[in-house]
Amino acid sequence: MTSDGRTRLTAWLRVHAGWEGEDCTLSLITGGRSNLTYELRNDNDMRMVLRMPPKGDSEGRGRALEREFSTLRAVADSNLPVPDALALCTDPSVLGAPFYVSSFVDGFVAASPEDGAKLAPEGRAAASRDVVDRLAELHSLEPGELGLAGLGPGKGYLERQLDRWVERVRAADPVNAPAIAETQRLLAAAVPEESGTSLIHGDYKFANVMLDPTTGAVRAILDWELATVGDPLSDLANLLVMWPDPGEDTRIESPTSTSGFLTRADVVERYAQASGRDLTNLGWYQAFAEWKLACLLVGVVHRYRSGAMETDGFDIDASTRLVGELAHSARGHL
């Protein structure tokens, strides 16, 4: 960001977000592949987090970011741990794109096996349990009571997702588009009766929660850009896809492949007990989650190829191969 941009941002923060002082430094927080996330800090060690769309924003992420901000504000009225959404800016003269700032939650994001190994064994088990319990708690919230009934259409969520994501892939990845379309056809032919409707996160996984580095407890649930009202088992299935068993040789990077974390079977059992939901059709939802992950990854690869995301070691070729692998392996759950 230019010095003029920092000056405009600092002035805006002082007026709208309670920022103190004349200085503001920005550090890119790696991990997110859709929106850009920065840590803001000043000489007095005041810290906030800024979220904004990538360069160009051809996918309309500015509007999604505004939805994320309003969702965080609403969920803050529950007991679910989330960052405080402090202020939203829709004036392009400040940074050239919409953005919002939230409180900085100190903690530890466990996104990889190496991260998982940094937790004590008892912390790994505790983190596993709390991540599952918080998901069940999220799904128990009543969207209408939080003012979020209009966040998503509710019933028919699965069919709409199948149509929406396959259309996005056709233009962005013509190589993998046929495999993704064929898996979509098989999924659409076997859509189960929806398990219900609730507030759902849309991308719930270890990489999107902030943990206490000592106890493993969830301090904050992050990255709500895909939140909507839909079928809660889609969230559980997404978590399972991103939860390899300890010691499993997997193409999915996750802390849970480190010893001491719960197994996928443990996760299913704990969620069933905590939520009381019928998991009979969970296999279909797992196929759907793998397929949707392939679709999401297509978008990520496209943003890196177009230069919308800053280079941070992301392997474009390996991720493109993974898209095709996920599109095919999803069929194994059907």
C-alpha positions in Angstrom: 0.0 0.0 0.0 1.3 3.5 -0.8 2.0 6.1 1.8 -1.0 8.1 0.6 -3.2 5.0 1.1 -1.9 4.5 4.6 -2.5 8.1 5.4 -6.2 7.9 4.1 -6.7 4.6 6.0 -5.3 6.0 9.3 -7.5 9.0 9.0 -10.6 6.8 8.4 -9.7 4.5 11.3 -9.4 7.4 13.7 -12.9 8.6 12.8 -14.7 5.3 12.4 -12.9 2.6 14.4 -11.4 4.3 17.4 -7.8 4.1 16.1 -5.3 6.1 18.2 -2.3 7.9 16.8 -1.0 9.0 13.4 0.8 5.8 12.3 -0.5 2.6 10.9 1.5 -0.3 9.5 -0.1 -3.2 7.6 1.2 -6.8 7.5 -0.4 -9.4 5.2 -1.8 -12.4 7.1 -1.2 -15.4 4.9 -3.6 -18.4 4.7 -6.7 -16.8 3.2 -7.1 -17.5 -0.5 -10.2 -15.4 -1.3 -10.0 -12.0 0.5 -6.9 -10.2 1.6 -6.4 -10.0 5.4 -4.0 -7.6 7.1 -2.9 -7.0 10.6 -2.9 -3.3 11.4 -0.6 -2.0 14.1 0.8 1.3 15.5 3.7 2.3 17.6 1.6 1.8 20.8 1.0 -1.8 19.8 -2.7 -1.2 19.0 -3.8 -4.0 16.7 -6.8 -4.5 14.4 -7.5 -6.7 11.4 -8.5 -5.4 8.0 -10.3 -7.5 5.3 -10.7 -6.4 1.7 -11.2 -8.0 -1.7 -8.3 -8.9 -4.0 -7.3 -6.6 -6.8 -9.9 -6.3 -9.6 -12.7 -8.0 -7.6 -14.2 -9.5 -10.8 -16.2 -11.9 -8.6 -18.1 -9.2 -6.6 -16.3 -10.0 -3.4 -16.9 -6.4 -2.1 -20.6 -7.3 -1.7 -19.7 -10.6 0.0 -17.4 -8.7 2.3 -20.3 -6.5 3.4 -22.4 -9.6 4.1 -19.6 -11.0 6.1 -19.4 -7.9 8.2 -23.1 -7.8 8.9 -23.0 -11.6 9.8 -20.2 -11.0 12.3 -22.2 -8.2 13.9 -25.2 -10.4 14.2 -23.4 -13.5 15.5 -21.7 -11.3 18.1 -25.1 -11.3 19.9 -24.8 -15.0 20.5 -22.2 -16.8 22.7 -20.3 -18.0 19.7 -16.7 -16.6 19.7 -16.1 -14.3 16.8 -14.0 -11.1 16.3 -15.7 -7.8 17.0 -16.7 -6.2 13.7 -15.8 -2.6 14.3 -16.4 -0.6 11.1 -17.2 -1.0 7.4 -16.0 1.3 4.7 -17.8 1.3 1.3 -16.2 4.5 0.1 -13.7 3.6 -2.7 -11.8 6.9 -2.2 -10.1 5.4 0.9 -8.5 2.2 -0.4 -10.2 1.7 -3.8 -12.4 -1.1 -2.6 -14.8 -1.9 0.3 -13.2 -3.2 3.5 -13.9 -3.7 7.1 -11.9 -3.8 10.3 -12.4 -6.1 13.3 -10.7 -6.6 16.6 -7.5 -8.6 16.7 -7.9 -11.9 18.4 -4.6 -13.2 19.7 -4.1 -16.9 19.4 -2.9 -19.7 17.2 -4.3 -20.9 13.8 -3.4 -24.6 13.3 -3.5 -25.0 9.5 -0.9 -27.7 8.9 0.6 -30.9 10.5 3.5 -28.7 11.7 1.0 -26.4 13.4 -0.8 -29.3 15.0 2.5 -30.6 16.4 3.0 -27.3 18.3 0.0 -28.0 20.5 0.5 -30.3 23.4 -1.2 -33.7 23.0 -3.9 -32.8 25.5 -4.4 -29.5 23.6 -4.9 -31.4 20.3 -7.7 -33.5 21.8 -9.2 -30.5 23.4 -9.1 -28.4 20.2 -10.7 -31.3 18.3 -13.6 -31.5 20.8 -14.1 -27.7 20.9 -14.0 -27.3 17.1 -16.8 -29.9 16.8 -18.8 -28.6 19.7 -18.7 -25.0 18.4 -20.0 -26.2 15.0 -23.0 -27.9 16.7 -23.5 -24.6 18.7 -23.4 -22.6 15.5 -26.0 -24.8 13.9 -28.3 -24.4 16.9 -28.6 -20.7 16.4 -31.9 -19.4 15.0 -31.1 -17.1 12.0 -34.4 -15.2 12.5 -33.5 -14.3 16.1 -30.2 -12.9 15.0 -31.7 -10.9 12.2 -30.2 -13.2 9.6 -33.2 -14.9 8.1 -32.6 -13.1 4.8 -28.9 -14.1 4.6 -29.8 -17.1 2.4 -32.8 -18.7 0.8 -32.8 -21.7 3.3 -34.6 -24.6 1.7 -33.3 -25.7 -1.7 -29.8 -24.8 -0.7 -28.2 -28.0 -2.0 -29.7 -27.8 -5.5 -28.8 -24.1 -5.8 -25.2 -24.8 -4.7 -24.8 -27.5 -7.3 -26.0 -25.1 -10.1 -24.1 -22.1 -8.9 -20.7 -23.6 -8.6 -20.6 -25.7 -11.8 -21.4 -22.5 -13.7 -18.4 -20.7 -12.1 -16.0 -23.5 -13.0 -16.9 -23.7 -16.8 -15.2 -20.4 -17.6 -12.4 -20.5 -15.1 -11.0 -24.0 -15.6 -11.9 -25.6 -19.0 -9.5 -28.5 -18.3 -11.3 -29.8 -15.2 -14.7 -28.5 -16.1 -15.9 -31.9 -17.6 -15.0 -33.9 -14.5 -16.6 -31.4 -12.3 -19.8 -31.3 -14.4 -20.0 -35.1 -14.4 -19.7 -35.2 -10.6 -22.3 -32.5 -10.4 -24.7 -34.6 -12.5 -24.3 -37.6 -10.2 -24.8 -35.5 -7.1 -27.9 -33.8 -8.6 -29.4 -37.2 -9.4 -29.1 -38.3 -5.8 -29.8 -35.2 -3.7 -31.2 -36.3 -0.3 -34.0 -34.6 1.6 -32.3 -31.7 3.4 -31.5 -32.3 7.1 -32.9 -28.9 8.0 -31.9 -25.3 7.7 -29.7 -23.2 10.0 -27.0 -20.6 9.9 -24.0 -22.2 8.3 -20.4 -21.0 8.0 -19.7 -22.4 4.6 -15.9 -23.0 5.1 -15.6 -24.4 8.6 -12.2 -26.0 9.3 -9.2 -25.7 11.6 -7.6 -23.1 9.3 -10.5 -20.8 10.0 -10.5 -20.9 13.8 -8.3 -19.1 16.3 -7.2 -21.4 19.1 -5.8 -20.8 22.6 -2.1 -22.1 22.1 -2.1 -23.7 25.5 -5.5 -25.2 26.0 -6.6 -25.7 22.4 -9.9 -23.9 23.1 -11.5 -22.0 20.2 -11.0 -18.3 20.7 -12.7 -17.1 17.5 -14.3 -18.4 14.3 -12.9 -16.5 11.3 -13.6 -16.0 7.6 -17.4 -15.8 7.4 -17.5 -14.8 3.7 -19.5 -17.9 2.6 -21.9 -17.8 5.6 -25.6 -18.3 4.7 -28.8 -20.0 5.7 -28.7 -23.6 4.5 -28.3 -27.3 5.3 -26.1 -27.7 8.4 -24.7 -31.1 7.3 -22.9 -29.3 4.5 -20.7 -27.6 7.1 -20.1 -30.9 8.9 -19.1 -32.6 5.6 -16.8 -29.7 4.8 -15.1 -30.2 8.1 -14.7 -33.9 7.5 -13.1 -33.4 4.1 -10.5 -31.1 5.8 -10.0 -33.6 8.6 -7.6 -36.4 7.7 -7.1 -39.1 10.4 -3.9 -39.0 12.4 -1.1 -40.6 10.4 -3.1 -40.6 7.2 -1.3 -39.9 3.9 -3.4 -37.2 2.4 -3.3 -34.5 -0.2 -5.3 -32.2 2.3 -3.0 -30.1 4.5 -4.5 -30.2 8.0 -3.2 -30.3 11.6 -5.4 -33.4 12.3 -3.0 -35.8 10.5 -0.8 -35.3 13.6 -1.2 -37.8 16.4 -3.5 -36.7 19.3 -6.4 -35.3 17.2 -9.7 -37.0 17.0 -10.4 -39.3 14.1 -13.2 -38.5 11.5 -15.3 -41.3 13.1 -14.9 -39.5 16.5 -16.0 -36.2 14.9 -19.1 -37.7 13.4 -20.1 -39.4 16.7 -19.4 -36.2 18.8 -21.4 -34.0 16.4 -24.3 -36.4 16.3 -24.4 -36.4 20.1 -24.1 -32.6 20.4 -26.6 -31.7 17.6 -29.0 -34.6 17.7 -29.1 -34.6 13.9 -29.7 -37.6 11.7 -26.5 -38.4 9.8 -27.9 -41.2 7.6 -27.1 -39.5 4.3 -23.7 -38.1 5.4 -21.9 -39.9 2.5 -23.8 -37.8 0.0 -22.8 -34.6 1.9 -19.2 -35.7 1.9 -19.2 -36.2 -1.8 -20.8 -32.7 -2.2 -18.2 -31.2 0.1 -15.3 -32.7 -1.9 -16.9 -31.5 -5.2 -17.5 -28.0 -3.8 -13.9 -27.8 -2.5 -12.8 -28.6 -6.1 -14.9 -25.7 -7.3 -13.6 -23.3 -4.7 -10.1 -24.3 -5.5 -10.7 -23.5 -9.2 -11.5 -19.9 -8.1 -8.4 -19.7 -6.0 -6.2 -20.9 -8.8 -7.9 -18.4 -11.2 -7.2 -15.5 -8.8 -3.5 -16.4 -8.6 -3.2 -16.9 -12.4 -4.8 -13.5 -13.0 -2.5 -11.7 -10.4 -5.4 -10.7 -8.2 -3.7 -12.5 -5.2 -0.2 -11.7 -4.0 2.4 -14.5 -4.5 2.9 -16.4 -1.2 4.2 -19.8 -2.3 0.9 -21.1 -3.6 1.5 -24.0 -6.0 -0.8 -23.3 -9.0 0.0 -26.5 -10.9 -0.4 -28.8 -7.9 -3.7 -27.1 -7.0 -5.0 -27.6 -10.5 -4.2 -31.3 -10.3 -5.9 -31.5 -7.0 -9.1 -30.0 -8.5 -9.4 -33.0 -10.9 -8.5 -35.5 -8.1 -11.3 -34.1 -5.8 -13.8 -34.1 -8.6 -13.2 -37.8 -9.2 -12.8 -38.9 -5.6 -16.0 -37.3 -4.6 -17.9 -40.0 -6.5 -16.5 -42.6 -4.1 -18.9 -41.4 -1.4 -22.0 -41.8 -3.5 
